[in-house]
Amino acid sequence: MVVYIWGNLTADNFTPRAGKDTVAGPGQHAGLSAWDAMSAGKKAQGIDVDKLRAPLKAIPDDPTQGGAPGHFAIAPVDETGEVDSTRLDEWALARGTGQIHEFTQNLLDAVVQPNARGG
């Protein structure tokens, strides 16, 4: 399955934002936002979720609890499959530093549709 991260193919775009991507609303999980479809006219990066290496996982929202249909959070998970908030926060701290975090590299390695555009 391919999910899409909107925006450019850059390390910062593939690194969560502290205080935004590290928190979740109802029916959602904290993590880097991704969608199962592209939006018309938007540039996106297609990620093959089967190529993500542990501990990263793409977790779908639960629309019955207020999440958005087709939305996923990409986040590190612990041994029970729950988002590992400590590792997610550590990952987010790498954004804007010029350093590529191992989870960011993991995502970059899973890109199968670079610079795709929604029709």
C-alpha positions in Angstrom: 0.0 0.0 0.0 1.2 3.5 -0.9 0.5 6.5 1.3 1.4 10.1 0.4 3.2 12.8 2.3 2.3 16.1 0.8 5.2 18.5 0.0 8.7 18.3 -1.1 11.2 15.4 -1.0 13.3 16.8 1.8 14.5 15.5 5.2 12.6 18.2 7.1 9.3 17.3 5.3 9.9 13.7 6.3 10.5 14.6 10.0 7.6 15.3 12.4 7.0 18.8 13.7 7.2 19.0 17.5 3.9 20.2 19.0 2.0 19.5 15.8 2.7 16.0 14.6 3.6 14.8 18.1 0.1 15.2 19.4 -3.1 13.6 18.1 -6.8 14.5 18.0 -9.8 12.2 18.5 -9.6 9.1 16.4 -6.0 9.8 15.4 -2.5 8.8 16.4 0.5 11.1 16.8 3.0 10.9 13.9 3.9 12.2 10.5 0.7 12.8 8.5 0.1 10.8 5.4 -2.9 10.1 3.1 -4.0 7.1 1.0 -4.7 9.4 -2.0 -3.2 12.5 -3.5 -5.0 15.8 -3.7 -5.5 17.5 -7.1 -2.6 19.8 -7.9 -0.6 19.0 -4.8 2.9 17.6 -4.9 3.3 14.5 -2.8 5.8 11.8 -2.0 4.5 8.2 -2.3 5.7 5.9 0.5 5.3 2.1 0.3 4.3 1.2 3.8 5.5 -2.3 3.3 9.1 -0.9 2.9 9.0 0.8 6.3 11.4 -0.8 8.7 10.5 -1.3 12.4 9.8 0.5 14.6 8.0 2.8 12.0 4.4 1.9 11.2 1.6 3.6 9.2 -1.4 3.7 11.5 -4.8 4.6 10.1 -7.2 7.0 11.8 -10.4 5.7 13.2 -13.2 7.7 11.6 -15.8 6.4 14.0 -13.8 8.2 16.8 -13.3 11.5 14.9 -10.4 10.6 12.6 -10.3 11.4 8.9 -11.0 8.6 6.4 -7.8 7.8 4.4 -5.5 9.5 6.9 -2.5 7.8 8.5 0.1 8.7 11.1 3.6 7.3 10.5 5.3 6.9 13.9 7.6 4.6 15.8 5.7 2.0 17.8 6.6 0.0 20.9 6.4 -3.8 21.3 2.6 -3.6 21.9 2.0 -1.6 18.6 1.3 1.7 20.4 3.0 4.9 19.3 6.2 5.3 21.2 5.9 9.0 22.3 9.4 9.2 23.6 11.0 8.1 20.3 8.5 10.2 18.3 9.5 13.3 20.3 13.2 12.5 19.8 12.6 12.2 16.1 10.8 15.5 15.9 13.8 17.3 17.6 15.9 16.5 14.5 13.7 18.7 12.3 15.5 21.8 11.1 18.9 20.7 12.5 20.4 19.6 9.1 20.9 16.1 10.5 18.9 13.2 9.0 17.4 11.1 11.8 17.4 7.3 11.3 13.5 7.3 11.1 13.7 10.1 8.4 16.1 8.0 6.4 13.8 5.0 6.9 11.0 7.0 5.3 13.2 8.3 2.5 14.2 4.7 1.7 10.5 3.8 1.3 9.7 6.4 -1.3 8.4 4.7 -4.5 6.7 7.7 -6.1 8.9 10.8 -5.8 7.4 14.2 -6.6 4.0 12.8 -7.7 1.2 15.2 -8.5 -2.4 14.7 -7.9 -4.6 15.0 -11.0 
